[in-house]
């Protein structure tokens, strides 16, 4: 679309105001470029072209997921409509349905997407640690920093809304299982695989349950305008929980055969 300048006596200020008014009417998801090809044949020198740039499919899908995450986290699954997601993303409803066939499929992909992001941050942090003790703390630090920086994602994944629907709850369990499997290989003890995986689930549960309490405290503090203390620092929290987990892991040993016998 081209906005040609008015009569020669029209002031630059009037043209600028008109352009700003026009831009306010265009969805924020679009990109704009000013035409600087002055003197090109067939064009009015000094004119301004507003170019709507279509995002590549992968980038558009990423944008829609990011927007949907915030909407679902704020309104809940049942309180959110596809219309609302489309409007917030600045796209039409047909565009949204091109990427996600239904609200349920969008929500399920969000759960998987958030879970993968959390897992990637944990594994990257652990891989960079120099020893077993440091790996434990690095894993918890990555977890709490994820919660601190992406509280909406944590609430979407581990909030009560996802637990009320069996299909959503199963998606969350898959995320927990995947993270536990990644943690299990780091448990350096003389244990069988099932014992090791069981302890890994305990470590994941420790991070999740303490994060729930932390998120609730943060929300209450924001409402009251309470000052931020050391309990709000993810690194401090990670160090505390890592000390607990490391002390427990150091005392882990294989079950004695006698303890597994069932007595009448």
TIVEXFI-894364 format. One line per 4 residues: number of its first residue (from 1); for each residue x, y, z of N, C-alpha, C. Coordinates in steps of 0.2 Angstrom, whole numbers. Layout:
N
NUM> X/Y/Z/X/Y/Z/X/Y/Z ~ ...;
This chain:
264
1> 4/-6/0/0/0/0/4/6/0 ~ 3/12/-4/7/18/-4/3/23/-2 ~ 6/27/2/3/33/5/7/39/1 ~ 3/42/-4/6/48/-7/6/54/-4;
5> 11/58/-4/10/65/0/5/69/-3 ~ 2/73/1/-4/78/-2/-1/83/-6 ~ -4/89/-6/-2/95/-10/5/97/-8 ~ 8/100/-12/15/102/-10/15/107/-4;
9> 10/110/-3/10/115/3/8/111/10 ~ 7/105/9/5/101/15/11/100/19 ~ 11/101/26/17/101/30/19/94/31 ~ 25/94/33/28/87/35/25/84/41;
13> 23/89/46/20/87/52/14/83/51 ~ 10/86/46/3/83/44/4/76/41 ~ 9/75/37/10/69/34/13/64/39 ~ 17/66/44/19/62/49/13/59/54;
17> 9/64/55/3/62/60/-1/57/56 ~ -2/58/50/-6/53/46/-3/46/46 ~ 3/46/45/7/40/44/6/36/51 ~ 7/40/57/7/37/63/0/34/64;
21> -5/38/62/-12/35/63/-13/29/59 ~ -10/28/53/-11/22/49/-8/16/52 ~ -2/18/55/2/12/58/-2/9/64 ~ -5/13/67/-9/11/73/-14/6/72;
25> -17/6/65/-22/2/63/-20/-5/61 ~ -13/-5/60/-11/-12/57/-8/-16/63 ~ -10/-23/63/-8/-27/68/-1/-27/70 ~ 1/-27/76/8/-27/79/12/-32/76;
29> 9/-38/74/14/-43/72/17/-42/65 ~ 14/-37/61/17/-36/55/23/-32/55 ~ 27/-32/50/33/-28/50/33/-22/45 ~ 36/-17/46/35/-11/41/42/-9/39;
33> 42/-7/32/48/-4/30/47/2/26 ~ 51/7/27/50/14/24/54/14/17 ~ 50/16/12/53/16/5/58/22/5 ~ 64/20/3/69/25/2/72/25/-6;
37> 68/23/-10/70/23/-17/67/29/-20 ~ 70/35/-18/67/41/-21/69/42/-28 ~ 64/44/-32/65/45/-39/64/40/-44 ~ 62/34/-41/61/28/-45/56/29/-50;
41> 56/27/-56/51/29/-61/44/26/-58 ~ 39/30/-59/32/27/-57/31/28/-50 ~ 35/31/-46/34/32/-39/35/40/-38 ~ 31/42/-33/32/49/-31/38/50/-26;
45> 42/54/-28/48/55/-23/46/57/-16 ~ 49/54/-12/48/55/-5/42/51/-2 ~ 39/47/-6/33/43/-4/35/38/1 ~ 31/35/5/32/30/10/28/24/9;
49> 32/18/8/28/12/7/28/8/13 ~ 22/5/15/21/1/21/21/-6/18 ~ 26/-10/20/27/-17/17/25/-22/23 ~ 20/-26/22/18/-31/26/22/-37/25;
53> 27/-39/29/31/-45/28/28/-51/31 ~ 27/-56/27/24/-62/30/30/-66/33 ~ 29/-69/39/34/-72/43/34/-79/40 ~ 40/-82/40/41/-89/38/36/-94/42;
57> 34/-99/40/30/-104/43/32/-106/50 ~ 39/-107/51/42/-109/57/42/-104/62 ~ 43/-98/60/43/-92/64/36/-90/66 ~ 32/-90/62/25/-89/64/22/-94/69;
61> 24/-100/68/22/-105/73/25/-104/80 ~ 31/-102/80/34/-100/86/31/-94/89 ~ 29/-89/85/26/-83/88/19/-85/91 ~ 15/-90/87/9/-92/90/9/-96/96;
65> 14/-100/97/15/-104/103/17/-99/109 ~ 21/-94/108/23/-90/113/17/-85/115 ~ 13/-83/111/7/-79/112/2/-84/116 ~ 1/-90/113/-4/-94/116/-2/-96/124;
69> 4/-97/125/7/-98/131/5/-93/136 ~ 6/-87/135/4/-82/140/-4/-81/141 ~ -8/-82/135/-15/-82/136/-18/-88/140 ~ -15/-94/139/-18/-100/142/-15/-99/150;
73> -9/-97/151/-7/-96/158/-11/-91/162 ~ -14/-86/158/-17/-81/162/-25/-83/163 ~ -28/-86/157/-35/-87/157/-37/-94/159 ~ -32/-99/158/-34/-106/159/-36/-109/152;
77> -36/-115/152/-38/-119/146/-45/-117/144 ~ -50/-118/149/-57/-117/147/-59/-110/146 ~ -55/-105/149/-56/-98/149/-53/-95/143 ~ -50/-99/138/-46/-96/133/-50/-99/126;
81> -51/-94/121/-53/-96/115/-48/-95/109 ~ -49/-99/104/-45/-98/98/-45/-91/96 ~ -51/-88/96/-52/-81/94/-47/-76/98 ~ -47/-77/104/-43/-73/109/-36/-74/107;
85> -33/-80/106/-26/-81/104/-25/-78/98 ~ -29/-78/93/-28/-75/86/-27/-68/87 ~ -32/-65/90/-32/-57/91/-26/-55/95 ~ -24/-59/100/-18/-57/104/-12/-57/99;
89> -12/-62/95/-6/-63/91/-6/-59/85 ~ -11/-55/83/-12/-51/78/-13/-54/71 ~ -16/-60/71/-17/-64/65/-25/-66/65 ~ -27/-68/59/-33/-70/58/-34/-77/61;
93> -41/-79/62/-42/-86/65/-40/-91/60 ~ -41/-90/53/-39/-95/49/-32/-97/49 ~ -28/-91/50/-20/-92/50/-19/-96/56 ~ -22/-95/62/-21/-99/68/-22/-107/67;
97> -28/-108/63/-30/-115/62/-26/-118/57 ~ -22/-114/53/-17/-117/48/-12/-121/52 ~ -10/-118/57/-5/-121/61/-7/-126/67 ~ -13/-125/69/-15/-129/75/-23/-131/73;
101> -24/-137/73/-31/-139/70/-36/-138/76 ~ -34/-137/82/-39/-136/87/-36/-133/93 ~ -40/-131/98/-37/-128/104/-34/-133/108 ~ -37/-139/108/-34/-145/112/-27/-147/109;
105> -26/-147/102/-20/-149/99/-15/-143/101 ~ -17/-137/101/-12/-131/102/-10/-132/109 ~ -14/-134/114/-12/-134/121/-8/-140/122 ~ -9/-146/119/-5/-151/120/2/-150/117;
109> 3/-146/111/9/-145/109/13/-140/113 ~ 9/-135/116/12/-131/121/15/-135/127 ~ 12/-139/130/14/-143/135/21/-147/133 ~ 21/-150/127/27/-153/125/33/-148/124;
113> 31/-143/121/36/-137/119/39/-135/126 ~ 35/-133/131/38/-131/137/42/-136/140 ~ 40/-142/140/44/-147/143/50/-148/140 ~ 51/-148/134/57/-149/130/62/-143/132;
117> 59/-137/132/63/-131/134/66/-132/141 ~ 62/-134/146/65/-135/152/70/-141/152 ~ 69/-146/149/74/-152/149/80/-149/145 ~ 80/-145/140/86/-143/137/90/-138/141;
121> 87/-134/145/91/-130/150/94/-134/155 ~ 91/-139/158/94/-143/163/100/-147/161 ~ 99/-150/155/104/-154/152/110/-150/150 ~ 109/-144/147/115/-140/146/118/-138/152;
125> 115/-136/157/118/-134/163/122/-139/166 ~ 119/-145/167/123/-151/170/129/-153/166 ~ 128/-153/159/134/-155/155/140/-150/156 ~ 138/-144/158/144/-139/159/147/-139/166;
129> 144/-143/170/147/-144/177/153/-149/177 ~ 157/-148/182/163/-151/182/164/-157/186 ~ 159/-158/190/158/-164/195/151/-166/197 ~ 151/-172/200/144/-174/202/140/-169/207;
133> 144/-166/212/141/-162/217/139/-155/213 ~ 143/-153/208/142/-147/204/136/-148/199 ~ 135/-155/197/130/-156/192/123/-156/196 ~ 123/-158/202/117/-158/206/114/-150/207;
137> 119/-146/209/117/-139/210/116/-136/203 ~ 119/-137/198/118/-134/191/111/-136/189 ~ 109/-142/190/103/-145/188/97/-141/191 ~ 98/-140/198/93/-137/201/93/-129/200;
141> 99/-126/199/99/-119/197/96/-118/190 ~ 97/-122/185/93/-122/179/86/-122/180 ~ 84/-127/184/76/-128/185/73/-121/188 ~ 76/-119/193/73/-113/197/74/-106/192;
145> 79/-106/189/80/-100/184/75/-100/179 ~ 73/-106/176/68/-107/171/61/-105/174 ~ 60/-107/180/54/-105/184/54/-97/185 ~ 59/-94/187/60/-87/188/59/-83/182;
149> 62/-85/176/61/-82/170/55/-83/166 ~ 52/-89/167/46/-91/163/41/-94/168 ~ 39/-90/172/34/-92/177/27/-94/173 ~ 25/-91/168/19/-93/164/20/-100/162;
153> 26/-102/159/27/-108/157/27/-114/162 ~ 30/-112/168/29/-117/173/22/-118/176 ~ 18/-113/176/11/-113/178/7/-117/173 ~ 9/-116/167/5/-120/162/6/-127/162;
157> 13/-129/163/15/-136/163/13/-140/170 ~ 14/-136/175/13/-140/182/7/-137/186 ~ 3/-132/183/-3/-130/186/-8/-135/187 ~ -13/-133/191/-19/-138/192/-23/-139/186;
161> -23/-134/181/-27/-135/175/-25/-141/171 ~ -19/-142/170/-16/-148/166/-18/-154/169 ~ -19/-154/176/-20/-161/179/-27/-163/179 ~ -32/-158/178/-39/-160/178/-41/-164/172;
165> -37/-163/166/-39/-167/160/-34/-173/159 ~ -37/-179/158/-32/-185/158/-27/-184/152 ~ -29/-182/146/-25/-181/141/-19/-176/142 ~ -21/-171/145/-16/-166/147/-11/-169/153;
169> -14/-172/158/-10/-175/163/-5/-180/161 ~ -7/-184/156/-3/-189/153/3/-185/149 ~ 2/-180/146/7/-176/143/12/-173/148 ~ 9/-171/153/14/-169/159/18/-174/162;
173> 15/-180/162/18/-186/165/24/-188/160 ~ 23/-187/154/28/-189/149/34/-184/150 ~ 33/-178/151/38/-173/152/42/-175/159 ~ 38/-176/164/42/-178/170/46/-185/169;
177> 43/-189/166/47/-196/164/53/-194/160 ~ 53/-190/155/59/-188/151/64/-185/155 ~ 62/-180/160/67/-177/164/70/-182/169 ~ 66/-186/172/68/-191/177/73/-196/173;
181> 72/-198/167/77/-202/164/83/-199/163 ~ 83/-192/161/89/-188/160/93/-188/167 ~ 89/-187/172/93/-187/179/95/-193/181 ~ 92/-199/180/94/-205/182/101/-207/180;
185> 103/-205/174/110/-207/172/115/-204/175 ~ 113/-198/179/118/-195/183/119/-197/190 ~ 115/-202/192/115/-204/199/121/-209/199 ~ 126/-208/202/132/-212/203/132/-216/209;
189> 129/-222/209/128/-226/214/127/-233/212 ~ 129/-238/216/128/-245/214/121/-247/215 ~ 117/-246/210/109/-247/210/107/-250/204 ~ 102/-254/204/99/-256/198/95/-251/194;
193> 93/-252/188/90/-246/184/84/-244/187 ~ 79/-248/189/73/-246/192/74/-242/198 ~ 78/-244/203/80/-240/209/82/-233/207 ~ 87/-233/202/90/-227/200/84/-222/197;
197> 80/-225/193/75/-221/190/70/-218/196 ~ 68/-223/200/64/-221/206/67/-215/210 ~ 73/-215/211/76/-209/215/76/-203/210 ~ 77/-204/204/77/-198/199/70/-195/199;
201> 65/-199/200/58/-196/200/58/-192/207 ~ 61/-194/212/60/-191/218/64/-184/218 ~ 70/-184/214/73/-177/213/69/-172/209 ~ 66/-175/204/62/-171/200/56/-168/204;
205> 53/-172/208/47/-170/212/49/-165/217 ~ 55/-166/219/58/-161/224/58/-154/221 ~ 61/-154/215/61/-147/211/54/-144/210 ~ 50/-149/208/43/-146/206/39/-144/212;
209> 39/-148/217/35/-146/223/38/-139/226 ~ 44/-139/227/47/-133/230/46/-127/225 ~ 46/-128/218/44/-122/214/37/-120/214 ~ 33/-125/215/26/-123/216/25/-118/222;
213> 28/-120/228/28/-116/234/31/-109/232 ~ 36/-109/229/40/-103/227/36/-98/223 ~ 33/-101/218/28/-97/213/23/-94/217 ~ 20/-98/222/14/-95/226/16/-90/230;
217> 22/-90/233/25/-85/237/26/-79/233 ~ 29/-80/227/31/-74/223/24/-70/221 ~ 19/-74/220/13/-71/218/10/-67/224 ~ 10/-70/230/7/-67/236/12/-60/237;
221> 18/-61/236/22/-55/238/21/-49/233 ~ 20/-51/227/18/-46/222/11/-42/224 ~ 7/-46/226/0/-43/228/1/-38/234 ~ 5/-40/239/6/-36/245/12/-31/244;
225> 15/-31/238/21/-26/237/27/-28/242 ~ 28/-34/244/33/-36/249/40/-35/246 ~ 45/-34/250/51/-33/247/54/-40/245 ~ 59/-40/240/62/-46/238/67/-48/243;
229> 67/-54/245/72/-56/250/76/-62/246 ~ 81/-65/250/85/-71/247/81/-77/245 ~ 75/-77/248/70/-83/245/68/-82/238 ~ 69/-76/235/67/-75/228/73/-76/224;
233> 78/-78/226/84/-79/222/85/-86/220 ~ 84/-88/213/84/-95/211/91/-98/213 ~ 96/-95/213/103/-98/215/103/-100/222 ~ 100/-95/226/100/-97/233/96/-103/235;
237> 90/-104/231/85/-109/232/89/-116/229 ~ 92/-115/224/95/-121/221/101/-124/226 ~ 105/-119/229/110/-121/233/107/-125/239 ~ 101/-122/242/98/-126/248/96/-133/246;
241> 92/-133/240/89/-140/238/95/-145/236 ~ 100/-142/233/105/-146/231/109/-149/237 ~ 110/-145/242/113/-148/248/109/-154/251 ~ 102/-153/251/98/-158/253/98/-165/249;
245> 98/-164/242/98/-169/238/105/-173/238 ~ 110/-169/238/117/-172/238/118/-176/244 ~ 116/-173/250/117/-177/256/113/-184/256 ~ 107/-184/253/103/-190/252/106/-195/247;
249> 109/-192/242/112/-197/236/118/-200/239 ~ 122/-196/243/128/-199/246/127/-205/250 ~ 121/-206/253/119/-211/258/115/-217/254 ~ 114/-216/248/110/-221/244/114/-228/243;
253> 111/-233/244/115/-240/242/109/-245/240 ~ 112/-250/237/108/-255/234/104/-259/240 ~ 97/-260/239/93/-264/244/96/-270/246 ~ 96/-272/252/98/-279/254/92/-284/253;
257> 94/-290/251/90/-295/248/85/-296/254 ~ 87/-296/260/82/-298/266/77/-293/266 ~ 78/-287/265/73/-281/266/67/-282/261 ~ 69/-286/255/64/-286/250/59/-292/251;
261> 61/-297/256/57/-303/257/50/-300/261 ~ 45/-304/259/38/-303/262/37/-308/267 ~ 36/-306/274/35/-310/279/27/-311/280 ~ 25/-317/282/18/-318/284/16/-314/290;
